[in-house]
């Protein structure tokens, strides 16, 4: 079996995820957003937070492997908001309470408020179809 080589670093992956979440939140706050976009936006944020937590755990595990336990603990603590908001958002979506899910999703505005979006993402809509992807549909 050959080694898996990833081109994207964990840092770059986290930046990409944060940019996607910032884009989704800015769209949700815009006049373009409709009630029909809400499930996709919430599902996209849920999936993004899960991916973000995997990235954080992967980085911290690599540091622990090298004996940098304090650095790993501090890093996990810095990203604890993702776990807290992710758990809240996920449980709200699972229970079908989209109003509570929207409130949990809006909590992300604080951590991602200073994320800069490149011009190439201006018209991107990465959340389209996220509800179906989250629920295992095609």
CORCOR-V514111 format. One record per residue. N is the residue number from 1. SS is DSSP state (H for helix, E for strand, - for the rest). Layout:
BEGIN
n:ss
N:SS
N:SS
END
This chain:
BEGIN
n:ss
1:-
2:-
3:-
4:-
5:-
6:-
7:-
8:-
9:-
10:H
11:H
12:H
13:H
14:H
15:H
16:H
17:H
18:H
19:H
20:H
21:H
22:H
23:H
24:H
25:H
26:H
27:H
28:H
29:H
30:-
31:-
32:-
33:-
34:-
35:H
36:H
37:H
38:H
39:H
40:H
41:H
42:H
43:H
44:H
45:H
46:H
47:H
48:H
49:H
50:H
51:H
52:H
53:H
54:H
55:H
56:H
57:H
58:H
59:H
60:H
61:H
62:H
63:H
64:H
65:H
66:-
67:-
68:-
69:H
70:H
71:H
72:H
73:H
74:H
75:H
76:H
77:H
78:H
79:-
80:H
81:H
82:H
83:H
84:H
85:H
86:H
87:H
88:H
89:H
90:H
91:H
92:H
93:H
94:H
95:H
96:-
97:-
98:H
99:H
100:H
101:H
102:H
103:H
104:H
105:H
106:H
107:-
108:H
109:H
110:H
111:H
112:H
113:-
114:-
115:-
116:-
117:-
118:-
119:H
120:H
121:H
122:-
123:-
124:-
125:-
126:-
127:-
128:-
129:-
130:H
131:H
132:H
133:H
134:H
135:-
136:-
137:-
138:-
END
